[in-house]
Amino acid sequence: MRHNLSEITTIIRDRRTIYPEFFSERKVHTEQIELLLNNAIWAPTHGMTQPWRFTVMREKGLESLSAYLTEAYTKASGESFNEMKFERLKQRPFKASAVIAVAMSPDPKGKIMELEEIEAVACAVQNMHLTATAQGLAFFWSTPKFLYSAVHNTFFSLGEGDKILGLIYLGYPKGDWPKGQRKPIEYCTTWKVD
């Protein structure tokens, strides 16, 4: 066997979404974030387009993010404004050591379908999440619907045709690592052998 399959399986099955409300005050180091990003870029990418784009926000950047998210949400929500959602968007950046905006930059030649580029970025995020799990970091991939618009590209230092795919909140968990569960594969698998 080329690698320790037991360790890889353990990391995959130990991966959890941990909300920022359950982060401790312990800070994530720059080197840890760089490792996440370096592992992210090894995701599969059709045509080697490497469509992922990342914007890392820390310290004052988290203050700017909080202000931006609340303003953008207020504008986008209109009649459906929800005070609890507003407060959550406002406070979450301050609960994290860092927030990474994840985006997709489509193939400039147009040869690779946008869906495939999005899938590549999702694989990059999974690489990040598994790396975070191995480091004992809390990880939350937030996908606020109102951010799925090019009007936000300037704030996140993205190109004109890029598409934001969410925000990753990083920190350390408070307390014990959460338990998880999944349905057995029989619920989601069909075998065709003839």
N, CA and C atoms as an extended XYZ file, in Angstrom:
582
Properties=species:S:1:pos:R:3:atomname:S:1:resname:S:1:resid:I:1 pbc="F F F"
N         0.843       -1.177        0.000 N   MET     1
C         0.000        0.000        0.000 CA  MET     1
C         0.892        1.244        0.000 C   MET     1
N         0.504        2.245       -0.760 N   ARG     2
C         1.327        3.446       -0.929 CA  ARG     2
C         1.274        4.371        0.292 C   ARG     2
N         0.110        4.495        0.956 N   HIS     3
C        -0.054        5.358        2.128 CA  HIS     3
C        -0.804        4.587        3.206 C   HIS     3
N        -0.837        5.156        4.394 N   ASN     4
C        -1.538        4.523        5.500 CA  ASN     4
C        -3.042        4.748        5.328 C   ASN     4
N        -3.727        3.760        4.815 N   LEU     5
C        -5.156        3.861        4.527 CA  LEU     5
C        -5.978        4.074        5.793 C   LEU     5
N        -5.534        3.497        6.892 N   SER     6
C        -6.252        3.646        8.154 CA  SER     6
C        -6.280        5.108        8.600 C   SER     6
N        -5.150        5.805        8.498 N   GLU     7
C        -5.098        7.212        8.902 CA  GLU     7
C        -5.952        8.086        7.987 C   GLU     7
N        -5.881        7.832        6.686 N   ILE     8
C        -6.670        8.614        5.730 CA  ILE     8
C        -8.156        8.412        5.996 C   ILE     8
N        -8.557        7.169        6.210 N   THR     9
C        -9.962        6.863        6.488 CA  THR     9
C       -10.415        7.541        7.775 C   THR     9
N        -9.576        7.526        8.789 N   THR    10
C        -9.915        8.165       10.063 CA  THR    10
C       -10.124        9.668        9.883 C   THR    10
N        -9.241       10.324        9.141 N   ILE    11
C        -9.381       11.766        8.921 CA  ILE    11
C       -10.672       12.067        8.160 C   ILE    11
N       -10.943       11.293        7.113 N   ILE    12
C       -12.171       11.506        6.331 CA  ILE    12
C       -13.403       11.362        7.215 C   ILE    12
N       -13.426       10.348        8.041 N   ARG    13
C       -14.608       10.085        8.876 CA  ARG    13
C       -14.684       10.975       10.115 C   ARG    13
N       -13.577       11.631       10.434 N   ASP    14
C       -13.540       12.521       11.590 CA  ASP    14
C       -13.860       13.970       11.205 C   ASP    14
N       -13.905       14.262        9.903 N   ARG    15
C       -14.175       15.614        9.423 CA  ARG    15
C       -15.550       16.069        9.903 C   ARG    15
N       -15.610       17.291       10.421 N   ARG    16
C       -16.871       17.836       10.924 CA  ARG    16
C       -17.008       19.300       10.549 C   ARG    16
N       -18.241       19.711       10.376 N   THR    17
C       -18.555       21.126       10.295 CA  THR    17
C       -18.745       21.605       11.723 C   THR    17
N       -18.000       22.633       12.087 N   ILE    18
C       -18.102       23.201       13.433 CA  ILE    18
C       -18.408       24.689       13.267 C   ILE    18
N       -19.546       25.098       13.767 N   TYR    19
C       -19.989       26.490       13.614 CA  TYR    19
C       -19.121       27.434       14.441 C   TYR    19
N       -18.909       28.664       13.961 N   PRO    20
C       -18.070       29.632       14.686 CA  PRO    20
C       -18.514       29.885       16.121 C   PRO    20
N       -19.795       29.691       16.393 N   GLU    21
C       -20.288       29.873       17.762 CA  GLU    21
C       -19.641       28.871       18.728 C   GLU    21
N       -19.022       27.817       18.171 N   PHE    22
C       -18.376       26.791       18.984 CA  PHE    22
C       -16.857       26.826       18.836 C   PHE    22
N       -16.319       27.973       18.394 N   PHE    23
C       -14.869       28.155       18.304 CA  PHE    23
C       -14.352       28.676       19.640 C   PHE    23
N       -13.130       28.289       19.978 N   SER    24
C       -12.468       28.848       21.161 CA  SER    24
C       -11.734       30.131       20.744 C   SER    24
N       -11.056       30.763       21.679 N   GLU    25
C       -10.323       31.992       21.375 CA  GLU    25
C        -8.905       31.720       20.902 C   GLU    25
N        -8.494       30.473       20.889 N   ARG    26
C        -7.155       30.104       20.419 CA  ARG    26
C        -6.996       30.490       18.948 C   ARG    26
N        -5.856       31.074       18.601 N   LYS    27
C        -5.618       31.585       17.252 CA  LYS    27
C        -4.977       30.532       16.344 C   LYS    27
N        -5.377       30.563       15.091 N   VAL    28
C        -4.792       29.722       14.051 CA  VAL    28
C        -3.597       30.473       13.472 C   VAL    28
N        -2.478       29.780       13.310 N   HIS    29
C        -1.255       30.408       12.802 CA  HIS    29
C        -1.266       30.524       11.276 C   HIS    29
N        -0.543       31.487       10.784 N   THR    30
C        -0.427       31.725        9.344 CA  THR    30
C         0.038       30.468        8.618 C   THR    30
N         1.002       29.751        9.198 N   GLU    31
C         1.533       28.537        8.566 CA  GLU    31
C         0.450       27.476        8.397 C   GLU    31
N        -0.475       27.410        9.344 N   GLN    32
C        -1.567       26.441        9.235 CA  GLN    32
C        -2.498       26.802        8.076 C   GLN    32
N        -2.766       28.089        7.921 N   ILE    33
C        -3.619       28.541        6.816 CA  ILE    33
C        -2.920       28.295        5.488 C   ILE    33
N        -1.631       28.556        5.424 N   GLU    34
C        -0.872       28.310        4.200 CA  GLU    34
C        -0.893       26.835        3.818 C   GLU    34
N        -0.822       25.948        4.826 N   LEU    35
C        -0.893       24.514        4.542 CA  LEU    35
C        -2.260       24.152        3.961 C   LEU    35
N        -3.326       24.712        4.522 N   LEU    36
C        -4.665       24.478        3.969 CA  LEU    36
C        -4.718       24.879        2.497 C   LEU    36
N        -4.204       26.065        2.196 N   LEU    37
C        -4.245       26.583        0.829 CA  LEU    37
C        -3.352       25.761       -0.100 C   LEU    37
N        -2.173       25.373        0.384 N   ASN    38
C        -1.281       24.560       -0.445 CA  ASN    38
C        -1.863       23.178       -0.732 C   ASN    38
N        -2.594       22.620        0.208 N   ASN    39
C        -3.244       21.336       -0.053 CA  ASN    39
C        -4.480       21.510       -0.936 C   ASN    39
N        -5.140       22.641       -0.825 N   ALA    40
C        -6.322       22.914       -1.652 CA  ALA    40
C        -5.978       22.870       -3.130 C   ALA    40
N        -4.845       23.443       -3.494 N   ILE    41
C        -4.517       23.567       -4.920 CA  ILE    41
C        -4.104       22.253       -5.566 C   ILE    41
N        -4.077       21.178       -4.791 N   TRP    42
C        -3.799       19.850       -5.344 CA  TRP    42
C        -5.080       19.084       -5.661 C   TRP    42
N        -6.201       19.762       -5.643 N   ALA    43
C        -7.477       19.141       -6.008 CA  ALA    43
C        -7.487       18.824       -7.508 C   ALA    43
N        -8.330       17.871       -7.922 N   PRO    44
C        -8.444       17.590       -9.360 CA  PRO    44
C        -8.968       18.806      -10.106 C   PRO    44
N        -8.447       19.035      -11.292 N   THR    45
C        -8.867       20.171      -12.097 CA  THR    45
C        -8.814       19.778      -13.575 C   THR    45
N        -9.969       19.680      -14.197 N   HIS    46
C       -10.070       19.314      -15.604 CA  HIS    46
C        -9.366       20.370      -16.451 C   HIS    46
N        -8.475       19.926      -17.326 N   GLY    47
C        -7.764       20.857      -18.193 CA  GLY    47
C        -6.723       21.687      -17.458 C   GLY    47
N        -6.422       21.341      -16.216 N   MET    48
C        -5.457       22.083      -15.384 CA  MET    48
C        -5.758       23.586      -15.321 C   MET    48
N        -7.045       23.928      -15.320 N   THR    49
C        -7.419       25.348      -15.253 CA  THR    49
C        -7.189       25.939      -13.869 C   THR    49
N        -7.147       25.094      -12.843 N   GLN    50
C        -6.930       25.536      -11.467 CA  GLN    50
C        -7.806       26.753      -11.152 C   GLN    50
N        -9.122       26.550      -11.128 N   PRO    51
C       -10.066       27.672      -11.061 CA  PRO    51
C       -10.270       28.295       -9.688 C   PRO    51
N        -9.644       27.761       -8.666 N   TRP    52
C        -9.874       28.264       -7.301 CA  TRP    52
C        -9.213       29.614       -7.077 C   TRP    52
N        -9.894       30.430       -6.294 N   ARG    53
C        -9.354       31.721       -5.866 CA  ARG    53
C        -9.685       31.876       -4.382 C   ARG    53
N        -8.741       32.392       -3.626 N   PHE    54
C        -8.917       32.526       -2.183 CA  PHE    54
C        -8.582       33.948       -1.741 C   PHE    54
N        -9.378       34.475       -0.837 N   THR    55
C        -9.099       35.757       -0.199 CA  THR    55
C        -9.113       35.506        1.307 C   THR    55
N        -7.968       35.674        1.954 N   VAL    56
C        -7.837       35.391        3.389 CA  VAL    56
C        -8.002       36.691        4.170 C   VAL    56
N        -8.910       36.656        5.133 N   MET    57
C        -9.165       37.821        5.984 CA  MET    57
C        -8.836       37.482        7.428 C   MET    57
N        -8.011       38.326        8.032 N   ARG    58
C        -7.620       38.175        9.427 CA  ARG    58
C        -7.606       39.554       10.068 C   ARG    58
N        -7.602       39.592       11.368 N   GLU    59
C        -7.478       40.820       12.153 CA  GLU    59
C        -8.427       41.917       11.661 C   GLU    59
N        -7.894       43.030       11.142 N   LYS    60
C        -8.757       44.131       10.673 CA  LYS    60
C        -9.633       43.691        9.510 C   LYS    60
N        -9.146       42.718        8.750 N   GLY    61
C        -9.936       42.186        7.644 CA  GLY    61
C       -11.244       41.563        8.114 C   GLY    61
N       -11.252       41.019        9.333 N   LEU    62
C       -12.468       40.436        9.896 CA  LEU    62
C       -13.470       41.531       10.259 C   LEU    62
N       -12.967       42.674       10.722 N   GLU    63
C       -13.850       43.816       11.000 CA  GLU    63
C       -14.508       44.301        9.710 C   GLU    63
N       -13.702       44.416        8.660 N   SER    64
C       -14.228       44.844        7.363 CA  SER    64
C       -15.256       43.849        6.838 C   SER    64
N       -14.976       42.560        7.018 N   LEU    65
C       -15.900       41.523        6.558 CA  LEU    65
C       -17.228       41.621        7.296 C   LEU    65
N       -17.187       41.782        8.599 N   SER    66
C       -18.405       41.900        9.386 CA  SER    66
C       -19.264       43.059        8.888 C   SER    66
N       -18.634       44.210        8.714 N   ALA    67
C       -19.369       45.392        8.241 CA  ALA    67
C       -19.928       45.151        6.834 C   ALA    67
N       -19.124       44.532        5.985 N   TYR    68
C       -19.561       44.300        4.604 CA  TYR    68
C       -20.737       43.322        4.548 C   TYR    68
N       -20.626       42.220        5.297 N   LEU    69
C       -21.693       41.212        5.266 CA  LEU    69
C       -23.019       41.769        5.752 C   LEU    69
N       -22.983       42.553        6.815 N   THR    70
C       -24.244       43.092        7.349 CA  THR    70
C       -24.857       44.106        6.393 C   THR    70
N       -24.015       44.923        5.770 N   GLU    71
C       -24.531       45.894        4.804 CA  GLU    71
C       -25.103       45.181        3.573 C   GLU    71
N       -24.353       44.182        3.066 N   ALA    72
C       -24.807       43.452        1.873 CA  ALA    72
C       -26.091       42.682        2.162 C   ALA    72
N       -26.161       42.070        3.351 N   TYR    73
C       -27.373       41.330        3.710 CA  TYR    73
C       -28.567       42.268        3.819 C   TYR    73
N       -28.384       43.414        4.456 N   THR    74
C       -29.474       44.381        4.622 CA  THR    74
C       -30.008       44.816        3.260 C   THR    74
N       -29.109       45.112        2.325 N   LYS    75
C       -29.530       45.517        0.978 CA  LYS    75
C       -30.260       44.391        0.254 C   LYS    75
N       -29.741       43.157        0.366 N   ALA    76
C       -30.290       42.025       -0.383 CA  ALA    76
C       -31.590       41.490        0.210 C   ALA    76
N       -31.758       41.610        1.522 N   SER    77
C       -32.900       40.956        2.178 CA  SER    77
C       -34.223       41.680        1.985 C   SER    77
N       -34.179       42.996        1.924 N   GLY    78
C       -35.417       43.758        1.741 CA  GLY    78
C       -36.459       43.413        2.792 C   GLY    78
N       -37.650       43.013        2.322 N   GLU    79
C       -38.777       42.678        3.215 CA  GLU    79
C       -38.507       41.439        4.077 C   GLU    79
N       -37.603       40.560        3.622 N   SER    80
C       -37.357       39.318        4.363 CA  SER    80
C       -36.210       39.454        5.377 C   SER    80
N       -35.858       40.693        5.738 N   PHE    81
C       -34.797       40.942        6.718 CA  PHE    81
C       -35.079       40.179        8.009 C   PHE    81
N       -34.029       39.509        8.514 N   ASN    82
C       -34.148       38.727        9.741 CA  ASN    82
C       -33.065       39.199       10.713 C   ASN    82
N       -33.487       39.720       11.849 N   GLU    83
C       -32.552       40.288       12.827 CA  GLU    83
C       -31.545       39.250       13.325 C   GLU    83
N       -31.996       38.005       13.547 N   MET    84
C       -31.085       36.954       14.029 CA  MET    84
C       -30.003       36.656       12.992 C   MET    84
N       -30.398       36.567       11.733 N   LYS    85
C       -29.435       36.317       10.662 CA  LYS    85
C       -28.448       37.475       10.563 C   LYS    85
N       -28.942       38.693       10.653 N   PHE    86
C       -28.098       39.893       10.623 CA  PHE    86
C       -27.040       39.823       11.727 C   PHE    86
N       -27.473       39.526       12.942 N   GLU    87
C       -26.549       39.462       14.083 CA  GLU    87
C       -25.520       38.344       13.909 C   GLU    87
N       -25.958       37.201       13.381 N   ARG    88
C       -25.044       36.079       13.148 CA  ARG    88
C       -23.970       36.473       12.125 C   ARG    88
N       -24.383       37.107       11.036 N   LEU    89
C       -23.430       37.565       10.019 CA  LEU    89
C       -22.458       38.596       10.595 C   LEU    89
N       -22.957       39.430       11.479 N   LYS    90
C       -22.138       40.467       12.099 CA  LYS    90
C       -21.096       39.870       13.047 C   LYS    90
N       -21.503       38.886       13.852 N   GLN    91
C       -20.641       38.357       14.909 CA  GLN    91
C       -19.691       37.253       14.470 C   GLN    91
N       -20.087       36.447       13.493 N   ARG    92
C       -19.270       35.284       13.136 CA  ARG    92
C       -17.830       35.612       12.760 C   ARG    92
N       -17.560       36.655       11.998 N   PRO    93
C       -16.149       36.930       11.689 CA  PRO    93
C       -15.286       37.135       12.928 C   PRO    93
N       -15.860       37.676       13.989 N   PHE    94
C       -15.098       37.935       15.211 CA  PHE    94
C       -14.863       36.670       16.032 C   PHE    94
N       -15.576       35.615       15.737 N   LYS    95
C       -15.404       34.347       16.438 CA  LYS    95
C       -14.318       33.484       15.793 C   LYS    95
N       -13.888       33.869       14.582 N   ALA    96
C       -12.914       33.100       13.812 CA  ALA    96
C       -11.524       33.729       13.885 C   ALA    96
N       -10.510       32.890       13.727 N   SER    97
C        -9.135       33.397       13.582 CA  SER    97
C        -8.930       33.961       12.193 C   SER    97
N        -9.609       33.338       11.238 N   ALA    98
C        -9.497       33.766        9.844 CA  ALA    98
C       -10.759       33.351        9.114 C   ALA    98
N       -11.072       34.097        8.070 N   VAL    99
C       -12.149       33.720        7.161 CA  VAL    99
C       -11.539       33.739        5.760 C   VAL    99
N       -11.789       32.673        5.022 N   ILE   100
C       -11.280       32.569        3.658 CA  ILE   100
C       -12.453       32.582        2.700 C   ILE   100
N       -12.502       33.599        1.847 N   ALA   101
C       -13.508       33.617        0.786 CA  ALA   101
C       -13.002       32.693       -0.311 C   ALA   101
N       -13.875       31.798       -0.760 N   VAL   102
C       -13.530       30.834       -1.802 CA  VAL   102
C       -14.323       31.196       -3.046 C   VAL   102
N       -13.623       31.251       -4.167 N   ALA   103
C       -14.292       31.623       -5.413 CA  ALA   103
C       -13.788       30.747       -6.560 C   ALA   103
N       -14.516       30.820       -7.666 N   MET   104
C       -14.174       30.099       -8.879 CA  MET   104
C       -13.926       31.096      -10.000 C   MET   104
N       -12.795       30.927      -10.667 N   SER   105
C       -12.475       31.732      -11.833 CA  SER   105
C       -12.618       30.826      -13.056 C   SER   105
N       -13.608       31.073      -13.910 N   PRO   106
C       -13.867       30.153      -15.015 CA  PRO   106
C       -12.729       30.124      -16.046 C   PRO   106
N       -12.665       29.023      -16.765 N   ASP   107
C       -11.682       28.837      -17.824 CA  ASP   107
C       -11.795       29.991      -18.824 C   ASP   107
N       -10.742       30.791      -18.982 N   PRO   108
C       -10.826       31.936      -19.896 CA  PRO   108
C       -11.054       31.523      -21.351 C   PRO   108
N       -10.675       30.298      -21.700 N   LYS   109
C       -10.875       29.812      -23.075 CA  LYS   109
C       -12.283       29.273      -23.283 C   LYS   109
N       -13.002       29.057      -22.167 N   GLY   110
C       -14.370       28.553      -22.267 CA  GLY   110
C       -14.480       27.092      -22.645 C   GLY   110
N       -13.387       26.354      -22.601 N   LYS   111
C       -13.415       24.930      -22.979 CA  LYS   111
C       -13.979       24.047      -21.855 C   LYS   111
N       -13.754       24.466      -20.613 N   ILE   112
C       -14.209       23.673      -19.466 CA  ILE   112
C       -15.529       24.252      -18.969 C   ILE   112
N       -16.524       23.376      -18.815 N   MET   113
C       -17.835       23.810      -18.326 CA  MET   113
C       -17.724       24.447      -16.939 C   MET   113
N       -18.554       25.459      -16.703 N   GLU   114
C       -18.559       26.126      -15.404 CA  GLU   114
C       -18.823       25.135      -14.270 C   GLU   114
N       -19.725       24.193      -14.473 N   LEU   115
C       -20.028       23.205      -13.439 CA  LEU   115
C       -18.778       22.425      -13.047 C   LEU   115
N       -17.961       22.068      -14.022 N   GLU   116
C       -16.731       21.333      -13.713 CA  GLU   116
C       -15.752       22.197      -12.926 C   GLU   116
N       -15.740       23.482      -13.207 N   GLU   117
C       -14.868       24.389      -12.461 CA  GLU   117
C       -15.343       24.512      -11.010 C   GLU   117
N       -16.651       24.582      -10.820 N   ILE   118
C       -17.220       24.629       -9.471 CA  ILE   118
C       -16.904       23.338       -8.721 C   ILE   118
N       -17.019       22.213       -9.411 N   GLU   119
C       -16.699       20.919       -8.783 CA  GLU   119
C       -15.234       20.874       -8.356 C   GLU   119
N       -14.344       21.430       -9.169 N   ALA   120
C       -12.922       21.462       -8.818 CA  ALA   120
C       -12.697       22.283       -7.549 C   ALA   120
N       -13.388       23.423       -7.452 N   VAL   121
C       -13.252       24.261       -6.256 CA  VAL   121
C       -13.805       23.526       -5.032 C   VAL   121
N       -14.903       22.809       -5.201 N   ALA   122
C       -15.463       22.039       -4.080 CA  ALA   122
C       -14.463       20.970       -3.620 C   ALA   122
N       -13.764       20.355       -4.560 N   CYS   123
C       -12.724       19.387       -4.186 CA  CYS   123
C       -11.594       20.080       -3.424 C   CYS   123
N       -11.240       21.292       -3.849 N   ALA   124
C       -10.210       22.056       -3.142 CA  ALA   124
C       -10.644       22.352       -1.707 C   ALA   124
N       -11.917       22.697       -1.536 N   VAL   125
C       -12.436       22.952       -0.192 CA  VAL   125
C       -12.386       21.681        0.653 C   VAL   125
N       -12.707       20.537        0.048 N   GLN   126
C       -12.621       19.276        0.793 CA  GLN   126
C       -11.177       19.012        1.225 C   GLN   126
N       -10.209       19.276        0.348 N   ASN   127
C        -8.802       19.131        0.745 CA  ASN   127
C        -8.483       20.020        1.941 C   ASN   127
N        -9.005       21.244        1.919 N   MET   128
C        -8.785       22.167        3.026 CA  MET   128
C        -9.417       21.636        4.311 C   MET   128
N       -10.636       21.130        4.171 N   HIS   129
C       -11.367       20.656        5.343 CA  HIS   129
C       -10.665       19.445        5.968 C   HIS   129
N       -10.174       18.539        5.134 N   LEU   130
C        -9.466       17.371        5.658 CA  LEU   130
C        -8.149       17.779        6.315 C   LEU   130
N        -7.468       18.754        5.730 N   THR   131
C        -6.224       19.254        6.314 CA  THR   131
C        -6.514       19.928        7.657 C   THR   131
N        -7.598       20.690        7.717 N   ALA   132
C        -7.994       21.325        8.980 CA  ALA   132
C        -8.297       20.266       10.037 C   ALA   132
N        -8.992       19.212        9.642 N   THR   133
C        -9.321       18.124       10.571 CA  THR   133
C        -8.047       17.495       11.125 C   THR   133
N        -7.080       17.229       10.248 N   ALA   134
C        -5.821       16.625       10.678 CA  ALA   134
C        -5.078       17.526       11.670 C   ALA   134
N        -5.270       18.853       11.555 N   GLN   135
C        -4.624       19.806       12.463 CA  GLN   135
C        -5.459       20.102       13.710 C   GLN   135
N        -6.666       19.522       13.778 N   GLY   136
C        -7.541       19.784       14.912 CA  GLY   136
C        -8.226       21.136       14.839 C   GLY   136
N        -8.349       21.698       13.632 N   LEU   137
C        -8.968       23.010       13.458 CA  LEU   137
C       -10.467       22.880       13.203 C   LEU   137
N       -11.219       23.822       13.756 N   ALA   138
C       -12.654       23.930       13.474 CA  ALA   138
C       -12.818       24.625       12.126 C   ALA   138
N       -13.783       24.151       11.326 N   PHE   139
C       -13.936       24.582        9.932 CA  PHE   139
C       -15.416       24.682        9.633 C   PHE   139
N       -15.823       25.823        9.095 N   PHE   140
C       -17.224       26.012        8.713 CA  PHE   140
C       -17.275       26.681        7.348 C   PHE   140
N       -17.900       26.010        6.384 N   TRP   141
C       -18.069       26.550        5.030 CA  TRP   141
C       -19.467       27.147        4.957 C   TRP   141
N       -19.537       28.467        4.953 N   SER   142
C       -20.798       29.188        4.919 CA  SER   142
C       -21.094       29.613        3.482 C   SER   142
N       -22.354       29.458        3.075 N   THR   143
C       -22.741       29.811        1.705 CA  THR   143
C       -23.974       30.717        1.708 C   THR   143
N       -23.834       31.959        2.183 N   PRO   144
C       -24.983       32.869        2.181 CA  PRO   144
C       -25.435       33.152        0.743 C   PRO   144
N       -26.708       32.927        0.484 N   LYS   145
C       -27.239       33.081       -0.876 CA  LYS   145
C       -26.986       34.463       -1.452 C   LYS   145
N       -27.083       35.487       -0.620 N   PHE   146
C       -26.950       36.845       -1.141 CA  PHE   146
C       -25.547       37.130       -1.680 C   PHE   146
N       -24.542       36.301       -1.323 N   LEU   147
C       -23.188       36.524       -1.830 CA  LEU   147
C       -22.996       35.989       -3.249 C   LEU   147
N       -23.923       35.184       -3.743 N   TYR   148
C       -23.787       34.611       -5.085 CA  TYR   148
C       -24.110       35.653       -6.153 C   TYR   148
N       -23.360       36.722       -6.160 N   SER   149
C       -23.571       37.797       -7.117 CA  SER   149
C       -22.238       38.491       -7.376 C   SER   149
N       -22.005       38.855       -8.625 N   ALA   150
C       -20.750       39.506       -9.009 CA  ALA   150
C       -20.567       40.882       -8.364 C   ALA   150
N       -21.624       41.455       -7.800 N   VAL   151
C       -21.480       42.775       -7.166 CA  VAL   151
C       -20.520       42.721       -5.972 C   VAL   151
N       -20.252       41.541       -5.467 N   HIS   152
C       -19.375       41.393       -4.301 CA  HIS   152
C       -17.914       41.133       -4.677 C   HIS   152
N       -17.627       40.971       -5.953 N   ASN   153
C       -16.277       40.599       -6.381 CA  ASN   153
C       -15.210       41.609       -5.979 C   ASN   153
N       -15.514       42.879       -6.046 N   THR   154
C       -14.522       43.895       -5.699 CA  THR   154
C       -14.094       43.771       -4.244 C   THR   154
N       -15.058       43.605       -3.345 N   PHE   155
C       -14.714       43.494       -1.927 CA  PHE   155
C       -13.775       42.314       -1.682 C   PHE   155
N       -14.008       41.198       -2.365 N   PHE   156
C       -13.213       39.991       -2.154 CA  PHE   156
C       -12.003       39.902       -3.088 C   PHE   156
N       -11.671       40.993       -3.766 N   SER   157
C       -10.504       41.068       -4.660 CA  SER   157
C       -10.557       40.016       -5.768 C   SER   157
N       -11.741       39.837       -6.336 N   LEU   158
C       -11.939       38.848       -7.390 CA  LEU   158
C       -12.049       39.527       -8.749 C   LEU   158
N       -11.796       38.743       -9.792 N   GLY   159
C       -11.935       39.239      -11.150 CA  GLY   159
C       -13.390       39.371      -11.543 C   GLY   159
N       -13.619       40.033      -12.653 N   GLU   160
C       -14.972       40.334      -13.109 CA  GLU   160
C       -15.833       39.083      -13.322 C   GLU   160
N       -15.277       38.036      -13.921 N   GLY   161
C       -16.053       36.827      -14.211 CA  GLY   161
C       -16.023       35.787      -13.110 C   GLY   161
N       -15.318       36.059      -12.013 N   ASP   162
C       -15.210       35.093      -10.921 CA  ASP   162
C       -16.535       34.989      -10.169 C   ASP   162
N       -16.714       33.853       -9.505 N   LYS   163
C       -17.941       33.628       -8.730 CA  LYS   163
C       -17.581       33.181       -7.326 C   LYS   163
N       -18.087       33.896       -6.345 N   ILE   164
C       -17.843       33.502       -4.960 CA  ILE   164
C       -18.675       32.259       -4.647 C   ILE   164
N       -18.047       31.310       -3.952 N   LEU   165
C       -18.718       30.059       -3.602 CA  LEU   165
C       -18.860       29.874       -2.097 C   LEU   165
N       -18.463       30.863       -1.332 N   GLY   166
C       -18.693       30.782        0.106 CA  GLY   166
C       -17.548       31.331        0.920 C   GLY   166
N       -17.746       31.272        2.228 N   LEU   167
C       -16.778       31.756        3.205 CA  LEU   167
C       -16.413       30.613        4.132 C   LEU   167
N       -15.133       30.418        4.350 N   ILE   168
C       -14.664       29.386        5.278 CA  ILE   168
C       -14.197       30.075        6.549 C   ILE   168
N       -14.839       29.731        7.650 N   TYR   169
C       -14.471       30.260        8.965 CA  TYR   169
C       -13.545       29.238        9.629 C   TYR   169
N       -12.399       29.709       10.128 N   LEU   170
C       -11.414       28.838       10.767 CA  LEU   170
C       -11.175       29.249       12.210 C   LEU   170
N       -10.976       28.252       13.044 N   GLY   171
C       -10.638       28.488       14.433 CA  GLY   171
C       -10.262       27.170       15.086 C   GLY   171
N       -10.300       27.152       16.382 N   TYR   172
C       -10.136       25.917       17.156 CA  TYR   172
C       -11.444       25.644       17.868 C   TYR   172
N       -11.826       24.382       17.988 N   PRO   173
C       -13.099       24.095       18.658 CA  PRO   173
C       -12.998       24.265       20.171 C   PRO   173
N       -14.131       24.638       20.754 N   LYS   174
C       -14.267       24.618       22.217 CA  LYS   174
C       -14.656       23.197       22.583 C   LYS   174
N       -14.080       22.656       23.606 N   GLY   175
C       -14.514       21.350       24.101 CA  GLY   175
C       -14.130       20.190       23.190 C   GLY   175
N       -14.898       19.122       23.308 N   ASP   176
C       -14.603       17.884       22.584 CA  ASP   176
C       -14.939       17.990       21.109 C   ASP   176
N       -14.243       17.183       20.328 N   TRP   177
C       -14.512       17.091       18.895 CA  TRP   177
C       -15.883       16.446       18.708 C   TRP   177
N       -16.745       17.023       17.868 N   PRO   178
C       -18.102       16.467       17.719 CA  PRO   178
C       -18.113       15.074       17.073 C   PRO   178
N       -19.100       14.309       17.440 N   LYS   179
C       -19.323       12.981       16.834 CA  LYS   179
C       -20.139       13.161       15.571 C   LYS   179
N       -20.102       12.168       14.699 N   GLY   180
C       -20.867       12.236       13.457 CA  GLY   180
C       -21.500       10.896       13.127 C   GLY   180
N       -22.337       10.917       12.103 N   GLN   181
C       -22.959        9.682       11.641 CA  GLN   181
C       -23.361        9.824       10.184 C   GLN   181
N       -23.482        8.715        9.504 N   ARG   182
C       -23.942        8.666        8.132 CA  ARG   182
C       -24.823        7.431        7.959 C   ARG   182
N       -25.733        7.499        6.993 N   LYS   183
C       -26.500        6.309        6.634 CA  LYS   183
C       -25.555        5.312        5.978 C   LYS   183
N       -25.816        4.011        6.103 N   PRO   184
C       -24.988        3.017        5.413 CA  PRO   184
C       -25.074        3.209        3.893 C   PRO   184
N       -24.051        2.748        3.180 N   ILE   185
C       -23.991        2.946        1.732 CA  ILE   185
C       -25.145        2.294        0.986 C   ILE   185
N       -25.810        1.322        1.597 N   GLU   186
C       -26.956        0.665        0.946 CA  GLU   186
C       -28.084        1.648        0.621 C   GLU   186
N       -28.157        2.749        1.357 N   TYR   187
C       -29.201        3.743        1.132 CA  TYR   187
C       -28.947        4.623       -0.088 C   TYR   187
N       -27.713        4.652       -0.549 N   CYS   188
C       -27.379        5.584       -1.637 CA  CYS   188
C       -26.597        4.946       -2.783 C   CYS   188
N       -26.510        3.615       -2.812 N   THR   189
C       -25.684        2.948       -3.806 CA  THR   189
C       -26.454        1.882       -4.556 C   THR   189
N       -26.316        1.910       -5.861 N   THR   190
C       -26.847        0.843       -6.719 CA  THR   190
C       -25.675        0.191       -7.420 C   THR   190
N       -25.621       -1.135       -7.372 N   TRP   191
C       -24.546       -1.870       -8.052 CA  TRP   191
C       -25.108       -2.491       -9.326 C   TRP   191
N       -24.477       -2.232      -10.440 N   LYS   192
C       -24.867       -2.867      -11.708 CA  LYS   192
C       -23.683       -3.716      -12.144 C   LYS   192
N       -23.891       -5.004      -12.139 N   VAL   193
C       -22.789       -5.915      -12.460 CA  VAL   193
C       -22.998       -6.675      -13.758 C   VAL   193
N       -24.129       -6.496      -14.399 N   ASP   194
C       -24.332       -7.168      -15.697 CA  ASP   194
C       -25.151       -6.325      -16.621 C   ASP   194
